[in-house]
Structures are given as structure tokens and as C-alpha cells.
Amino acid sequence: MKIRKGKQLVRVRLEGKRFRVFEDALIDTGAAFTVIPPVIADFLELETDSAFPKAMLVTASGLIEAPVKTLEKLEVAGIEIESLPVVVHKIPDPAPIKALKLKF
């Protein structure tokens, strides 16, 4: 874990069906979802979550609808979570993975 600009970041491994990436993730204790940027979702070729295809997010710009996709696997600090629904949305911030939900 490291702190950058006053924010706690952890190194995570994100896996799609064919590819995986390692990124820094911001720990957000109040996050309802794990949020990843579209460029990573596209690279990992994530599929839309058929049970929950869209999520409503409250942002500084107002209420927006964002797609929900399924991450094959997320690994953080030796803990792996499989078939994790993630919201795909670009949020300006120094961490590529914007919000890492703590309760899975």
C-alpha cells in the first residue's frame, strides 16, 4: 500500500478472459461499487453483466447511468474475488482504478 496525494492506493491484478493488468487502486471505504475506466474494461474485453447491466451514479455533474461489466478476477493483497461486477466509468483522479469496494 502507498499514499499518493493523501490517498491510500493498493496494487491490484485485474483479469479478463484473455488478458490481465496490474494497476494502482484507490481504497474507498464508502464505495458501493468497484469502478474501472473504460480503457481497462475494453482492454480486458469485459462482458456486460446480464443480471445488472447498468448502474446509476451520483456525480458532481449529476445523476448518470454507467454500464456494469463482469471482471473475471480481482486480486488484492493475496485475496482473489471471481466474477466481480464492476462499474465502467472515467473519473478524473490519479489512480487508474478509481474505487475499490471493500465489502464483496
DRENVEX-796412 format. One line per 5 residues: number of its first residue (from 0); their letters; for each residue x negated, y negated, z negated of C-alpha. Coordinates in steps of 0.2 Angstrom, whole numbers, plus 2048, in hexadecimal, padded with zeros to 3 digits. Each point is the difference from the previous one (the first is absolute). Last residue first. Layout:
NUM = A = X,Y,Z; ...
***
This chain:
103 = FKLKL = 858,829,808; 7FD,7F2,7F3; 7F2,7F4,803; 805,7F9,810; 7F1,7FA,80A
98 = AKIPA = 803,7EF,807; 7F7,7F8,80E; 7F5,80C,809; 7F4,7F6,809; 7FB,7F6,7F1
93 = PDPIK = 7FC,7ED,803; 812,7FA,801; 80C,7FB,80D; 80E,80D,801; 803,80A,80F
88 = HVVVP = 80E,80D,7FE; 802,813,801; 809,807,7F1; 7F9,811,7FA; 809,810,7FD
83 = LSEIE = 7F4,80D,7F9; 7FF,811,807; 7F2,806,7F5; 7F9,7F8,7F1; 7EE,804,7FB
78 = IGAVE = 7F7,7FB,7F0; 7ED,7FF,800; 7FF,7EE,7FC; 80C,7FC,80F; 805,80B,80D
73 = LKELT = 80F,7FD,80C; 807,80E,80B; 80B,802,80F; 806,7EE,800; 812,7FF,804
68 = KVPAE = 807,7F0,808; 80C,7F3,7FA; 804,7F1,80C; 802,7EF,7F9; 80F,7F5,7FE
63 = ILGSA = 7FE,7EE,7F9; 807,7F5,7F2; 7F8,7EF,7FF; 7F0,7F8,805; 7F8,802,7EF
58 = TVLMA = 805,812,802; 80E,80B,7FA; 7FF,811,809; 80E,80B,807; 7FA,811,805
53 = KPFAS = 803,80A,810; 800,812,806; 805,809,7EF; 804,812,804; 7F8,800,811
48 = DTELE = 7F0,7F9,7FA; 7F8,7F9,810; 7F1,809,805; 7EE,7FA,7FD; 7F4,800,80E
43 = LFDAI = 7F1,7FD,7F5; 7FA,7F2,80B; 812,7F9,801; 802,800,7ED; 7EF,7F8,7FE
38 = VPPIV = 804,7F2,80C; 811,7FE,7F9; 7F9,7FB,7EF; 804,80B,7F1; 80C,7FE,7F1
33 = TFAAG = 802,80D,7F2; 812,7FC,7F9; 809,7F9,7F1; 7F0,7F7,7FB; 800,7F9,7EE
28 = TDILA = 7EF,808,7FB; 7F8,7F9,80F; 7EF,808,803; 7F8,7F9,810; 7F9,80D,80C
23 = DEFVR = 7EF,801,808; 800,80B,80F; 7FA,811,806; 808,807,810; 806,810,806
18 = FRKGE = 805,807,811; 80A,80E,807; 811,803,7F6; 7FD,7EF,7F7; 7F5,7FE,7F1
13 = LRVRV = 7FC,7F2,7F4; 7F1,801,7F5; 800,7F2,7F2; 7F2,7F5,7F8; 807,7F6,7F2
8 = LQKGK = 803,7ED,7FE; 804,7F6,7F1; 803,7EE,804; 7F7,7F0,7F9; 7F8,7FB,811
3 = RIKM = 7F9,812,802; 800,80C,7F1; 7F9,811,802; 806,812,7FD
***
